[in-house]
């Protein structure tokens, strides 16, 4: 067997998580270990391990001898997720500023990926590129603990999108324009402007998702 093949538990984990984040398994949906085992082509033991990881991330709730429930996003959680993201990204923008030259080079491929996904009308690819764009800024702040927390926040935001508003052509165009602005400010603006634009971008996302501030 090739050593490049991912372990069975990782394949099951990726399969279920992708389905949840893309909305193929919606909030409130119930499924069993056996269903996942059949879909991935593995035994139930690695599926059980995968579901435990997903439960720790807050994406599913497990019911012994029954199965798993995709945890639906409540209005309160949507507010808390976006509020936490707002605080983290505003903080990260200030901390990442000294590394702006390298950050600009890291962000350009993510912006290009967003543009390509929009042209292909690929919502999943667009959401992933949008996510990695912002994650690069948080990573540039240099705090691994907060970067891990940020990734979990973005997972839940993708669930919010899956349960509610899907990306439209206008939303994708708006996001691309906002990301171009962030790169331009990194190149030509000031630290205060970058922090302000980073905050405004998340506030706008809250407004577009109908999340109260």
Beta strands, then each sheet from edge to edge (+ up, - down):
strand 1: 30-31
strand 2: 60-63
strand 3: 67-70
sheet 1: 1+ 3- 2+
end
